[in-house]
Structures are given as C-alpha cells and as structure tokens.
Amino acid sequence: ILGIKKEIRVLARGTIINFVINCNGYVL
C-alpha cells in the first residue's frame, strides 16, 4: 500500500510539473 501511495505521489508531482511547463513554457 505504501509503495502504491508513493508511486501515485511521484506521478502526481510529474503531472503538476508538466502542467507548469505547459502553462508557463519553462521549469520553475
């Protein structure tokens, strides 16, 4: 369960980063 939870957290973080890149055009 912890492994899945950690994996979802990493995946969510990647999605947020991609969203920021798509909106701003650069990495914060």
Secondary structure, 3 states (H helix, E strand, C coil): CHHHHHHHHHHHHHHHHHHHHHHHCCCC
